């Protein structure tokens, strides 16, 4: 194998050498440091965004106990998933990430099918973070309906969402150096924003919860017809697991990251680890301002039932007679969401670029083109378009939109688990680790990670309200089943005849 050299004849970093050994030439600009890689992923995980969006779920299903202790449970197992992914990333640092890993780990016989299934599972999940963006726009634009504020129509909400997506597309069309700078700002904003809120809100609030309330209060009065505390606690885990997703972004940026076989894994682990700490602080800080759970969840309050907004608004209203400060706190969350969406487009476009590079997408030759700034420009705008089309389902039915979001989360974690599963089964004896590896613990950690993903996939599909009616049915398993049928049918009818898995673009 010929080792690639830079223009001055010096050998390039180990990640680029490994990329060349895997059969790919460098097409994207390799300028990201480990901090830039981390910053982009941390902004996508965005605990400020997801916990704020899903705080109602935590309050509804178990309250403080499910949020505090559920967060710790989910964090332990999520870190095991992240560690397994980091180990594989070190061995195969390519933008294709998950689907490329599956092809390599499943072996020659199963490589095309494994790659196909993993790639399309991930593709159905790429807009999860952007779906969160739409949800928060909806909440922000309707949350003041009982407080006399402006209430936007669903068409105005979609227009705002589309406008933000266009801005994200423009930003992601810029050179990677500029995107890296913005990613740093996003990471700083998320950390600083969390600590501003967890200090400010409990300080401003005229009434605060006790330590006993925060650590022992269990809310079983959810109005969902569920009486089992264990079932309620399990449903409460959804907030935490929804939050800790998207850390595969570090993988998809490896072809633009220096020493990616080392810094890619560092980006995964550090983004999850710091999100765990910051998220736990945010949950505790905000929950100390919770004194009346039923009122916070009531659609008759000033924020229309949006708990976080009501906490912010009520804290300032009671202290100063005006809720303007609470609205400014929501702006902090909104800006974090903007950075989250920006990073999501970045990650999505790199996966689309890599998947089309291997001929697995319609019009593949179009989507893997790069411009003079070495940015996959067409893949960027494809991601923007798909994100907008996904949001359009909310115009017809929010039930359909929520089912789409749930599918995205399950699909994302299934895509995480598939290469890990192949790593601990078919590749258990021949896997060649990179610089970062779990040594003899790799198999054990991998199996626990796979079992956890299977478990949460079942949890996401459970009914969340009884009795079950057309309005309360959890459509996730039905939609997921249709998705599986579609992907496998396409493989059987067509793709198995022409898709051979990842293709190399260098000559040995």
Secondary structure, DSSP 8 states (H G I E B T S, - for coil): ----B-TTS-B--HHHHHHHHTT----S---B-HHHHHHHHHHHH-HHHHHHHHHHHHHHTBTHHHHHHHHHHHHHHHHHHHHHHHHHHHH---TTTHHHHHHHHH-TTTHHHHHHHHHHHHHTTTTHHHHHHHHHHHHHHHTTTTTT-----HHHHHHHHHHHHHHHHHHHTS-HHHHHHHHHHHHHHHHHHHHHHHHHHHHH-SS---HHHHHH--B---SSS---HHHHHHHHHHHHHHHS--TTHHHHTGGGBTTHHHHHHHHHHHHHHHHHHHHHHHHHHHHTT---HHHHH-TTSTTTT-HHHHHHHHHHHHHHS--HHHHHHHHHHHHHHHHHHHHHHHHHHHHHHHHHHTT-STTHHHHT---TTS--HHHHHHHHHHHHHHHTHHHH-HHHHHHHHHHHHHHHHHHHHHHHHHHHTTTTTT----SS--GGGHHHHHHHHHHHHHHHHHHTTS-SSSS--TTT---HHHHHHHHHHHHHHHHHHTGGGT--S----S--
